[in-house]
Amino acid sequence: MRRRLLLASAIPVAAAVILLGVPLGVLAQHEVTNEAVLRLTGQAEALARAVHDRIEDDRPLTAATVTPLLAPDTHAVVIVAGRAPTAAGPDVPTPRLTVTAPLPANGGGPGGQSGSVTLTTSRQELNEDIWRRWAVVAGLALLAGLIAVAVGIRTGRRLALPLEDLARQAARIGAGNVRPGGRRYGINEVDRVAEALDSSVLRIAALLERERTFAADASHQLRTPLAALALRLEEIASSDDPGEMRAEAVAGLDQVERLTAVVDGFLAEVRRQRSGSAVPVDVGVVLAAQRREWEPLFQRAGRPLVTKLSGRQVSVLATPGALAQVVGTLLENALQHGAGTVTMAVETVAEAVTLTVSDEGAGVPPDLVPAIFERHVSGAASTGLGLNLARALVEADGGRIELVRPRPPTFAVFLTPAV
C-alpha cells in the first residue's frame, strides 16, 4: 500500500515536471539566445554608424581604425561598395554567433545601401548561460520530485500505520481477544472504520457474555430435572411391579415437562435479550436500498420490481442490517422461484407494521406450505436455509414472518413499530 501511495504522488509530479519543466527550459534557452543576438546586433549597428561617419568624413578605414571600436573577443568584417573588405579583431573559435548590420543610407553606394558590417563572437559564454538555466530548471524539478517522494512517504505512513493497526486488532478479535482498541487516527474514513470495529467488539463481547451466562444457568437449572429423570428411569428398570412402574413413569413424565419448561424459559430469555439490541429502523430506507441492489437483477430477468409505501415515514424496532437481510432473502426467493411483477408493500394496522413481498408466480406447492420455514425445505435445487434464517432474524427482534397466501405467493413480516 505504501508503494502504491508513493507512486500515486510521484507519478503526477513527474508528469507535471515534464509538461512544465521542458517548455520552461526551452523558453529560457530561447530568451538567453535572443538577448545575446540583440546585444551583438546593437554592437554591429553602432560599428556600422561609426564606419559610415568615417566614410562620410573621408577618413581611412583600416583594421587598425576598426579594432578600437570592437568589443573584446569580437571579429568584424566591414564591406563597403567599391572597396576591399576590411577585417579586424581576433579570430573566433567555433561555435560562433554571427550577426550582420547594413551601413546607414547615403553612405556612397547606389540605392542607399553602401555595405554592411558583420560581427562574430564566441558562443561559449552563451552556451554556459543556457546550461545554467537548464541546471536551474533541473534543480527545481529534482526538488519537486524529492518533495513529492517525501509527501508520498509521509502520507503512506500516515495511512498505512492505522490500517495495519486495525488489521492487528481484527486479528486479535478473531483470536478471541474481544477488547476495543479505542484508538483514533485523525483520518475521518479510518476513524469510522475504527469506531465500527470497536462497536462490533462491544456487541461481540456482550453476546459472548450472554452465551456464557446462558450456559452456566442452563447447566445449573437442568442438572436437577435430569438427575430426577435418571432416578425415575432407574426405578423403572429395577422394578417388576407394573403398578410401581406406571407410577414412576408418570413421575418421569412430570420431570420431562419440568425440563421442557426450563428449556422454554431459557429460550424466551435469550430471545428477549436478543430483541433488546433492536433500534428504530426506517422501513422506507431499507426498501429503497434493497430496490437499488436487486432492481438490476430483476431488469435482467425482464421482471418489474414495485414498491408501495404509505407516503409517510414508518419506523420499526429491528436490529441494524437484519431487516435488510430478511427483505433480501424474500426478494431472492421471488426472483428464483416466482414470476411476473414483484411487489414490496408496507402497511400499518392495529399497532403493527406489516411488510409484504409478493409475486405473480405459481406459488408454493401445498405439501411445502406447512414446512416452508423449516431448514433444508425447498421446492427447487436451493439449500432451503434462507427462509429459516429470515424467520430466526425476525423472531429475534420480536416479530414474526408468515406465508399469508401460497398462490400467488405472499410473505408477510409483522414488526413492532418504533414509538
C-alpha positions in Angstrom: 0.0 0.0 0.0 2.8 2.4 0.8 4.4 1.8 -2.6 1.1 2.4 -4.3 0.6 5.7 -2.4 4.2 6.7 -3.2 3.7 6.1 -6.9 0.3 7.8 -6.8 2.0 11.0 -5.6 5.3 10.7 -7.6 3.8 10.0 -11.0 1.6 13.2 -11.2 4.6 15.3 -10.1 6.9 13.6 -12.7 4.3 14.3 -15.4 3.9 17.9 -14.2 7.7 18.4 -14.2 8.0 17.0 -17.8 5.0 19.0 -19.1 6.1 22.3 -17.4 9.9 21.9 -17.0 10.8 21.1 -20.6 8.9 24.1 -22.1 10.3 26.3 -19.3 13.8 25.2 -20.2 13.3 25.8 -23.9 11.8 29.2 -23.2 14.8 30.1 -21.0 17.2 29.0 -23.8 15.3 31.0 -26.4 15.3 34.1 -24.1 19.1 33.9 -23.5 19.9 33.4 -27.2 17.7 36.4 -28.2 19.4 38.6 -25.6 22.8 37.6 -27.0 21.7 38.2 -30.6 20.2 41.6 -29.7 23.3 42.6 -27.8 25.6 41.7 -30.7 23.2 43.3 -33.2 23.4 46.6 -31.2 27.2 46.4 -31.4 27.1 45.8 -35.1 24.7 48.7 -35.7 27.0 51.0 -33.6 30.0 49.9 -35.6 28.1 50.5 -38.9 27.3 54.1 -37.9 31.0 54.7 -36.9 32.1 53.3 -40.3 29.5 55.4 -42.1 30.9 58.5 -40.3 34.4 57.7 -41.4 33.4 57.2 -44.9 31.4 60.5 -44.9 34.4 62.3 -43.4 36.7 60.6 -46.0 38.9 59.2 -43.1 40.8 56.0 -43.6 39.1 52.7 -42.9 41.6 50.0 -41.9 41.8 47.2 -39.4 43.8 49.5 -37.1 41.0 52.1 -37.1 38.2 49.5 -36.7 39.7 47.4 -33.9 39.4 50.0 -31.1 35.7 50.2 -31.9 35.1 46.4 -31.3 34.2 44.7 -28.0 36.8 42.2 -26.7 36.9 38.8 -28.5 34.9 40.1 -31.4 35.8 39.7 -35.0 34.4 42.2 -37.6 34.2 42.2 -41.4 33.3 45.6 -43.0 32.2 45.6 -46.6 31.9 48.9 -48.4 30.9 49.3 -52.0 33.9 50.0 -54.2 36.4 49.0 -51.5 38.1 45.8 -50.4 36.6 44.1 -47.3 38.2 45.2 -44.0 38.7 42.5 -41.3 39.5 43.4 -37.7 39.7 41.7 -34.4 40.9 38.2 -33.4 39.8 35.0 -35.0 36.8 33.5 -33.1 36.8 29.7 -32.4 33.7 27.7 -33.0 30.9 27.6 -32.1 30.2 31.2 -33.2 27.4 33.7 -33.1 27.2 36.0 -36.1 25.0 39.0 -37.0 25.1 41.4 -39.9 24.0 45.1 -39.9 23.8 47.3 -43.0 25.6 50.6 -43.2 23.3 53.7 -42.9 21.8 55.1 -46.1 23.7 57.7 -48.2 27.0 56.1 -47.4 28.3 56.4 -51.0 26.6 53.4 -52.7 23.6 53.4 -55.0 20.1 52.9 -53.7 21.2 54.0 -50.2 23.0 50.7 -49.4 26.7 51.3 -49.2 27.7 48.0 -47.5 27.4 46.0 -44.3 29.2 45.2 -41.0 29.4 41.5 -39.8 30.3 40.8 -36.2 31.2 37.3 -35.0 31.7 36.3 -31.3 32.1 33.0 -29.5 29.0 31.1 -28.3 30.9 29.7 -25.3 29.5 32.2 -22.8 26.1 31.9 -24.3 26.1 28.2 -24.1 27.3 28.3 -20.5 24.4 30.6 -19.6 22.0 28.3 -21.4 23.3 25.3 -19.4 23.0 27.3 -16.2 19.3 28.0 -17.0 18.7 24.3 -17.7 20.5 23.4 -14.5 18.1 25.7 -12.5 15.1 24.0 -14.2 16.5 20.5 -13.5 17.3 21.5 -9.9 13.7 22.7 -9.4 12.4 19.5 -11.0 14.6 17.4 -8.7 13.4 19.4 -5.7 9.8 18.9 -6.7 10.4 15.2 -7.1 12.0 15.0 -3.7 9.1 16.9 -2.1 6.7 14.5 -3.8 8.5 11.5 -2.6 8.7 12.9 0.9 4.9 13.7 0.9 4.2 10.2 -0.5 6.2 8.5 2.2 4.6 10.6 4.9 1.1 10.1 3.5 1.7 6.4 3.0 3.0 6.0 6.6 0.1 8.1 7.9 -2.5 5.9 6.1 -0.8 2.5 6.3 0.1 2.5 10.0 -3.6 3.0 11.1 -4.8 0.3 8.7 -2.1 -2.1 9.9 -3.1 -1.3 13.5 -6.8 -2.1 12.6 -5.7 -5.3 10.9 -3.9 -6.4 14.1 -6.9 -5.5 16.2 -9.2 -7.5 13.9 -6.7 -10.5 14.2 -6.9 -10.2 18.0 -10.7 -10.2 17.8 -10.6 -13.3 15.6 -8.2 -14.9 18.2 -10.8 -14.3 21.0 -9.4 -11.1 22.5 -12.7 -9.1 22.4 -11.3 -5.8 23.7 -11.9 -2.5 21.9 -8.9 -0.6 20.7 -10.2 2.8 21.4 -7.6 4.5 19.2 -8.4 7.3 16.7 -6.0 8.5 14.0 -7.3 11.8 12.8 -8.5 10.5 9.4 -12.2 10.5 9.1 -12.6 7.4 6.9 -10.2 5.4 9.1 -11.7 6.6 12.3 -15.2 5.5 11.1 -13.7 2.0 10.5 -12.2 2.0 14.0 -15.5 3.1 15.5 -17.4 0.4 13.7 -14.8 -2.2 14.8 -15.0 -1.0 18.4 -18.8 -1.1 18.3 -18.7 -4.7 16.8 -16.2 -5.7 19.6 -18.6 -4.5 22.3 -21.5 -6.3 20.7 -19.5 -9.5 20.4 -18.3 -9.2 24.0 -21.9 -8.7 25.2 -23.0 -11.7 23.0 -20.3 -13.9 24.4 -21.1 -12.9 28.0 -24.8 -13.7 27.4 -23.7 -17.1 25.9 -21.5 -17.8 29.0 -24.3 -16.8 31.3 -26.8 -18.9 29.4 -24.5 -22.0 29.5 -23.9 -21.6 33.2 -27.6 -21.1 34.0 -28.6 -24.0 31.8 -26.1 -26.4 33.3 -27.3 -25.4 36.8 -31.0 -25.4 36.2 -31.1 -28.6 34.1 -28.9 -30.6 36.4 -31.7 -31.3 39.0 -34.5 -32.3 36.5 -32.1 -34.5 34.6 -31.0 -36.2 37.8 -34.6 -36.8 38.9 -35.5 -38.2 35.5 -32.5 -40.5 35.6 -33.6 -41.7 39.1 -37.1 -42.4 37.8 -35.7 -44.4 34.9 -33.5 -46.4 37.2 -36.6 -47.2 39.4 -38.5 -48.4 36.3 -35.6 -50.5 35.1 -35.2 -52.2 38.6 -38.9 -52.8 39.3 -41.1 -55.8 38.3 -44.3 -54.4 39.7 -46.4 -52.9 36.8 -48.2 -50.5 39.2 -45.0 -49.1 40.6 -43.5 -48.9 37.1 -46.6 -46.9 35.9 -46.2 -44.5 38.9 -42.5 -44.0 38.2 -43.3 -43.4 34.5 -45.9 -40.7 35.4 -43.3 -39.1 37.7 -40.8 -39.3 34.9 -43.2 -37.5 32.5 -43.6 -34.8 35.1 -39.8 -34.3 35.2 -39.8 -34.2 31.4 -42.5 -31.4 31.4 -40.4 -29.6 34.0 -37.3 -29.9 31.9 -39.2 -28.7 28.8 -40.5 -25.7 30.8 -36.9 -24.8 31.9 -35.7 -25.0 28.3 -38.5 -22.9 27.0 -37.8 -20.3 29.7 -34.2 -20.1 28.7 -35.0 -19.7 25.0 -37.5 -17.0 25.8 -34.9 -15.2 27.9 -32.3 -15.4 25.0 -34.8 -14.0 22.5 -35.7 -11.2 24.9 -32.1 -10.3 25.3 -31.6 -10.5 21.6 -34.5 -8.2 20.9 -33.1 -5.7 23.3 -30.5 -4.8 20.7 -33.2 -3.6 18.3 -33.3 0.1 17.4 -35.6 2.2 15.3 -35.2 1.5 11.6 -36.8 3.4 8.7 -38.6 0.7 6.6 -38.7 3.0 3.6 -34.9 3.5 3.6 -34.4 -0.3 3.9 -36.7 -1.0 1.0 -35.1 1.8 -1.1 -31.6 0.3 -0.5 -32.8 -3.2 -1.4 -34.5 -1.9 -4.5 -31.3 -0.4 -5.7 -29.4 -3.6 -5.0 -31.9 -6.0 -6.6 -33.5 -4.0 -9.4 -30.7 -4.6 -12.0 -31.1 -8.4 -11.5 -34.9 -8.1 -12.0 -34.4 -6.0 -15.1 -32.0 -8.5 -16.5 -34.7 -11.2 -15.9 -37.3 -8.9 -17.6 -39.4 -8.6 -14.4 -40.7 -5.4 -12.8 -39.9 -4.6 -9.1 -42.5 -2.3 -7.5 -42.5 -0.6 -4.1 -45.7 0.6 -2.4 -45.4 2.8 0.7 -48.0 4.7 2.7 -46.4 8.0 1.9 -45.2 8.7 5.4 -42.1 7.5 7.3 -42.6 4.2 9.0 -40.1 3.1 11.7 -39.9 -0.3 13.3 -37.8 -1.9 16.0 -35.2 -4.1 14.4 -31.5 -5.0 14.6 -29.5 -2.9 12.1 -28.9 -5.0 8.9 -31.2 -7.8 10.0 -34.3 -6.4 8.3 -32.4 -5.7 5.1 -31.2 -9.3 5.1 -34.8 -10.6 5.6 -36.1 -8.4 2.7 -33.1 -9.5 0.5 -34.0 -13.2 1.2 -37.6 -12.7 0.2 -36.6 -10.9 -3.0 -34.1 -13.6 -3.9 -36.8 -16.2 -3.3 -39.2 -14.3 -5.5 -36.5 -13.9 -8.2 -35.6 -17.6 -8.3 -38.9 -19.3 -7.7 -41.5 -16.7 -8.7 -42.7 -15.0 -11.8 -44.1 -11.7 -13.0 -44.1 -8.5 -11.0 -42.6 -8.5 -7.5 -44.2 -6.0 -5.1 -42.9 -4.8 -1.8 -45.6 -3.1 0.3 -45.8 -1.6 3.8 -48.9 -1.2 5.9 -49.6 -0.1 9.5 -52.5 -1.8 11.0 -53.5 -2.1 14.7 -50.2 -1.3 16.4 -48.2 -3.4 14.0 -46.3 -2.8 10.8 -46.7 -5.3 8.0 -44.2 -5.6 5.3 -45.2 -7.9 2.4 -43.3 -9.3 -0.6 -45.4 -10.9 -3.3 -45.1 -12.0 -6.9 -47.3 -13.4 -9.7 -45.8 -16.9 -9.8 -47.4 -20.3 -9.4 -46.8 -20.2 -5.6 -45.8 -22.7 -3.0 -46.8 -26.4 -3.5 -49.4 -27.5 -0.9 -47.1 -30.1 0.6 -44.5 -27.5 1.3 -46.7 -24.8 2.9 -46.6 -26.2 6.5 -42.8 -26.6 6.5 -41.8 -23.7 4.2 -39.7 -22.1 7.0 -38.0 -25.3 8.2 -34.3 -25.9 7.5 -33.4 -27.7 4.2 -37.0 -27.4 2.9 -37.1 -26.1 -0.6 -39.2 -26.6 -3.7 -36.1 -26.3 -6.0 -32.4 -27.0 -6.0 -31.6 -24.5 -3.3 -30.4 -25.1 0.2 -33.6 -24.2 2.0 -31.8 -22.2 4.6 -32.8 -18.6 3.5 -36.4 -18.6 4.9 -35.3 -20.4 8.0 -32.7 -17.8 8.7 -35.1 -15.0 7.9 -37.6 -16.4 10.4 -34.8 -16.5 13.1 -33.8 -12.9 12.4 -37.4 -11.6 12.6 -38.3 -13.6 15.7 -35.1 -12.4 17.4 -36.3 -8.8 17.1 -39.8 -9.7 18.5 -41.6 -10.0 15.2 -42.8 -12.9 13.0 -42.8 -13.9 9.4 -45.6 -15.9 7.7 -46.7 -17.2 4.3 -50.1 -15.5 4.3 -51.0 -16.6 0.8 -49.4 -19.6 -1.1 -50.9 -18.7 -4.6 -49.9 -16.2 -5.7 -47.2 -16.3 -3.0 -47.2 -13.5 -0.4 -44.9 -13.4 2.5 -45.6 -11.0 5.4 -43.3 -9.7 8.0 -45.0 -8.4 11.1 -42.9 -5.9 13.1 -43.2 -3.7 16.1 -43.5 0.0 15.3 -40.9 2.3 16.9 -42.5 4.7 19.4 
